Amino acid sequence: MDDLKKMISSTLNEKQKNELFNIVLSD
């Protein structure tokens, strides 16, 4: 999971990351 977060961090900006994590966490 940490590796996935690092990949996401390097490709998405903060707003997109927050939106994506909110979706993942609320699923």
MOVEN-V343076 format. One record per residue. RES is the residue in one small letter. D_LAST is the distance of its C-alpha to the last C-alpha in whole Angstrom. Layout:
RES/D_LAST
RES/D_LAST
//
This chain:
m/16
d/18
d/20
l/17
k/17
k/20
m/20
i/18
s/20
s/23
t/22
l/20
n/21
e/20
k/19
q/17
k/15
n/14
e/12
l/11
f/10
n/8
i/6
v/5
l/6
s/4
d/0
//
